[in-house]
Every structure is written in C-alpha cells, then in structure tokens.
Amino acid sequence: MTETGQRFFDGYKKFQTRADKLEVSVIDLQVKLICQSSNIKVAFVLSDKKDPSIYFSNMDAFAPELSKHKKGIIFYNERFIYGLIGDKTLVNDVELKQVLEESKAKNFKDKAIKFNSKNSVKVAGTPVNNILSFSAICSYNLKNITDYFAKNNFNKL
C-alpha cells in the first residue's frame, strides 16, 4: 500500500514539473508571436491558472525581448492580473488601477487593491528599464477588464 502511495506522489511531482515546463514554453511562444506580429502592441490572455505564480517566476526573462520590440502581454482572470509591457507608455497604469478598483467583485468593494508596479526588472543581473511590470490580486468582474482592453485596442490571444 505504501509503495502505491509513493508511486502516485512521485508521478504527481514528475508530471507537475513537466506541466510547468510546458506552460513556460507556451508563454515563450505567445511572447514570440506578439513580438513578430506587426498588428499587436499589447495582447491579453485569459489565464486558467489559480494564481499568478507561474508569471511571477518566469516573465521577467521575457522583458528584454518585449522591450526591444516595444510590445506587452497581460495575463488575467477573475482572481488576478499580471502584465509585462516592454514600453511603459503603452499602458496607463493609473487608469488601469482605477478600472481594476471599479471591477472588484461585490464582496471586495471595501478592500483596497494591492496594485504593484515597477518600471524596471533585472534579467541575469542586467536591468531592463522603461518597462511596466504590474500585478494585482483580488476578485474581479472580467467583463469590465476585458472591455477596458478592447477600448485600448489590445489584442486577445
């Protein structure tokens, strides 16, 4: 019985690691698509993740490429938003924060959003400046956020 449990545990760990690697590969392909497309400046992706940890752990590595091409990508769902924009002028973070405040789910109306943003990240010890990296974790009305993206001519991936 113990051996069976150990096999399940080992299999879970192995396949979770593989799934995470594949997810990073998908993000890499999305960034490449955005950078190679002349029609896309900022793209948004409705995420199926429970939390943004995969983005926090892996997105900074894409900052040089997004910065070089002056492009951006935003991942969001009803629980969080995470964005990395290679040219900070492409997204008005003050306006976005206001939209997020207005989009909070009813049970979060009295709570302040923890909106984090920064204009540089380090990749392998080298700073990438004049970018916008932002995140906020809260429950949101997806329609309001999606409408904001459409109004600003962001592209859906």
C-alpha positions in Angstrom: 0.0 0.0 0.0 2.8 2.4 0.9 4.5 1.7 -2.4 1.4 2.6 -4.4 1.1 5.9 -2.5 4.7 6.7 -3.1 4.3 6.0 -6.9 1.3 8.3 -7.0 3.2 11.0 -5.2 6.3 10.6 -7.4 4.1 10.6 -10.6 2.4 13.7 -9.4 5.6 15.6 -8.8 7.1 14.4 -12.2 4.0 15.4 -14.2 3.6 18.7 -12.3 7.1 19.7 -13.2 6.6 18.7 -16.8 3.3 20.7 -17.0 5.0 23.7 -15.6 7.8 23.5 -18.2 5.2 23.2 -20.9 3.4 26.2 -19.6 6.6 28.3 -19.8 7.0 27.0 -23.4 3.5 28.3 -24.2 4.3 31.7 -22.7 7.5 31.8 -24.7 5.6 31.1 -27.9 3.0 33.8 -27.0 5.7 36.4 -26.5 7.4 35.4 -29.8 4.0 35.7 -31.6 3.5 39.2 -30.2 7.0 40.3 -31.0 6.8 39.1 -34.6 3.3 40.5 -35.3 3.1 44.0 -36.7 -0.6 44.1 -35.7 -0.1 43.5 -32.0 1.2 46.0 -29.5 -0.3 44.7 -26.3 -2.0 41.3 -26.0 -4.2 39.9 -23.3 -4.6 36.3 -22.3 -7.4 34.9 -20.1 -5.5 32.6 -17.8 -6.7 29.3 -16.4 -4.3 29.4 -13.5 -5.5 29.6 -9.9 -2.8 32.1 -9.1 -0.1 34.1 -11.0 2.9 32.3 -9.5 4.0 30.9 -12.9 4.1 34.5 -14.3 5.9 35.9 -11.3 8.5 33.1 -11.6 9.1 33.3 -15.4 8.0 36.5 -17.0 11.0 38.8 -16.2 13.1 36.7 -18.6 11.0 38.0 -21.4 11.5 41.7 -20.6 14.4 42.3 -22.9 12.5 40.9 -25.9 9.3 42.8 -25.1 11.3 45.9 -24.5 13.3 45.6 -27.8 10.0 45.2 -29.8 8.0 47.7 -27.6 5.3 45.1 -27.0 3.4 43.8 -24.0 1.4 40.9 -22.6 -1.2 40.7 -19.9 -2.5 37.6 -18.2 -5.7 37.8 -16.1 -8.7 36.0 -14.8 -11.3 36.6 -12.1 -8.6 36.3 -9.4 -5.6 38.3 -10.6 -4.0 40.4 -13.3 -0.3 40.3 -14.3 1.3 42.3 -17.1 4.7 42.8 -18.6 4.9 45.7 -21.0 8.1 46.4 -22.9 7.3 50.1 -23.3 5.7 51.7 -20.2 3.8 54.3 -22.4 1.7 51.5 -23.9 -0.4 51.1 -20.8 -1.6 53.8 -18.4 -1.1 52.1 -15.1 -3.0 54.8 -13.1 -6.1 54.3 -15.4 -5.7 50.5 -15.2 -5.6 50.6 -11.5 -8.8 52.7 -11.5 -10.5 50.2 -13.8 -9.5 47.3 -11.5 -10.9 49.2 -8.5 -14.2 49.6 -10.3 -14.1 45.9 -11.4 -13.7 44.4 -8.0 -16.2 41.8 -7.1 -19.0 42.9 -4.8 -17.5 41.1 -1.7 -14.2 43.0 -2.2 -15.7 46.6 -2.7 -14.5 47.7 0.8 -11.0 46.3 0.4 -8.1 48.2 -1.3 -6.4 46.5 -4.2 -2.7 45.8 -3.8 -1.6 47.0 -7.2 2.1 46.5 -7.6 4.0 48.1 -10.5 7.6 48.8 -11.4 9.4 50.3 -14.3 12.5 48.0 -14.4 13.4 44.4 -13.8 16.7 42.6 -13.7 17.4 39.7 -16.0 20.6 37.8 -15.3 21.8 40.8 -13.3 21.2 43.3 -16.1 18.5 45.9 -15.6 15.8 46.3 -18.2 14.4 49.8 -17.8 11.4 51.8 -19.1 9.1 48.9 -19.0 6.0 48.3 -16.9 5.6 45.2 -14.8 2.4 45.1 -12.8 0.2 42.8 -10.8 -2.9 42.8 -8.6 -4.6 40.0 -6.8 -8.3 40.3 -6.0 -11.6 39.1 -7.3 -12.7 40.9 -10.5 -15.5 41.3 -12.9 -13.9 40.0 -16.1 -16.2 41.9 -18.4 -15.1 45.3 -17.2 -11.4 44.4 -17.6 -11.9 42.8 -21.0 -13.9 45.9 -22.1 -11.1 48.1 -21.0 -8.6 46.1 -23.0 -10.8 46.2 -26.1 -11.3 50.0 -25.7 -7.5 50.4 -25.7 -7.1 48.3 -28.8 -5.3 45.4 -27.0 -5.4 42.1 -28.9 -6.8 38.9 -27.5 -4.6 35.8 -27.7 
